[in-house]
Amino acid sequence: MNATSEPMIAAPESAGRRGRRGPRVKGALTQLPWGPLRNPVPPVEVLSLDHLETIRLTSLRLLAETGMEMHDPWARDVLKAAGCAVDHGTMRVRFDPAFIEAQIARAPSTFTLRARNPARSLTLGGNTVNFGSVVGPPYCSDLDRGRRSGTTEDVRNFVRLLQSLNTIHYLYGTPFEAMDLAPEVRHLQGYLNGIELTDKVWGSWMLGRFRAEDAIEMACLTFATDRDGLQRDPALIGNINTNSPLVLDAAMTHGARAFAECGQAVIVTPFTLAGAMAPATMAGALVGQNAEALATIALLQVVQPGMPCVYGSFASNVDMRTGAPAFGTPEYAKAAFASGQLARLQGLPWRSSNACAANVEDAQSAYESQMSIWSTVMSHCNLMIHGGGWLEGGLTASFEKLILDAEMLQMMVSMLQPIAVDEGALGLSTFAEVGPGGHFFGATDTFGRYEDAFYAPLVSDWSNFENWRDRGSLTASQRANGVWKKMLDEYEAPPIDPDLLRDLTGYVDRRKSEIRAGIGVE
């Protein structure tokens, strides 16, 4: 094994940055290098300023007149003490618009999360772009074994790939369910996977307080700090979902409360599917999304003023014939553009997703994911969850789809690099060398640039038909199958202190026993 987290062949770069990589290695996987990504292109905006403000004000009116159900009594008590109108009998909380605006103003517009490898720490906000892994499916799939319930080893292999892919900046240690583990302890193995097998920022489960508390304790062990130190220098991020329309359940509240009390980052993501959990219009879905996100973030800011929060969006539509969720649709793209505008208007970092409804890694999965990726990136999403591996509307994590998504993400990264405009790039001397009617294949400048002049693909086959046929007529999915297997073969875990790994494993073993005994479970 000789692979590292750095690419064997780096990305194409401008003339002023050439020379960072060696000669092309036959059979090597072609990746862009790891590094922070910023989007220099102005964000696409589909709403006029008047329409944007109308949606915002309507969402505030919705919170004032209809309100939101808060199922956890603690949340209602906190908000009542802060001056909100609370009806404990109906669990309904109504919010004054000025209160919402004051609390949202406390949340930072930009923040940083530290990783075990400091070079892989993440900044969220502004024009930063971070891609995350798929998380949550009950199934996994690959071309060899098909769709199936995943095991711990399947999960760990997927996490190894997430470490190896330079376009994945952030991950969950359980990108899909390990069905050979009991549900109440799967999160522990997931956290251990994220720390042991990667050196990147990893996400926490937020369903119930105990899962969030375990993430905090394991992060404290990892960074040799206490909760005060973790609060001063956050490392954790977790996603909670509201139950659209207009409900925040107790389990999600418990997880978010634990993170708020420790100053760790919380993503608040409503799931407003137009026609099902929101009105059958995108404007109505955006009103519901904005109301639910702002009310929940306001609660967290009351608990811990200035804690990092992320405005999450998962607005899309349903198939009106069947009621099935639809992703990667024109409506999904327009909602992404509009959500980016709403997040920026309110000074919050923004999270979106790479989603598709396709059941296999076929053309549908590609064009729906490309629609999701393009709209998300071009609307300045700061964190894309489900960036690699999502299939079947989120029911399956696919090994081949992970690699195909990595190709699309790499292409977006390359596309965002500025066009070099300098004396060498303009090529006046090269034109003079070649002259009218000549060709540039043999030009001196071409020889100097041929290794890294243009984007080099991870999966795509650019050969002619005859050469492609003679090599086996492999489809993109079949080539992706070979890529992930090669990555696994070359994977090398990042260094970790054996004492730390022993302590983490001991913590996991102890907590599994306690949880099975009903100790420390909320």
Buried (B, 14 or more C-beta within 10 A) or exposed (E): EEBEBEBBBBBBBBBEEBEEBEEBEEEEBBBBBBEEBEBEEEBBBBBEEEBBEBBBEBBBEBBBEEBBBBBBEBBBEBBBEBEBEBEEEEBBBBBBBEBBBBBBEBBBBEBBBBBBBEEBBBBBBBBBBBBBBBBBBEBBBBBEEEBEEBBBEBBBBBBBBBBBBBBBBBBBBBBBBBBBBEEBBBBBBBBBBBBBBBBBBBBBBBBBBBBBBBBBBBBBBBBEBEBEEBBEEBBBBBBBBBBBBBBBBBBBBBBBBBBBBBBBBBBBBBBBBBBBBBBEEBBBBBBBBBBBBBBBBBBBBBBBEEBBBBBBBBBBBBEEEEEEBBBBBEBBBBBBBBBBBBBBBBBBBBBBBBBBBBBBBBEBBBEBBBBBBBBBBBBBBBBBBBBBBBBBBBBBBBBBBBBBBBBBBBBBBBEBBEEBEEEBBEBEEBBEBBEEEEEEEEBEBBEBBEBBBEBBEBBBBEEEEEEEEEEEEBBBBBBBBBBBBBBBEBBEEBEBEEEBEEBBEEBBEEBBEBBEEEEEBB
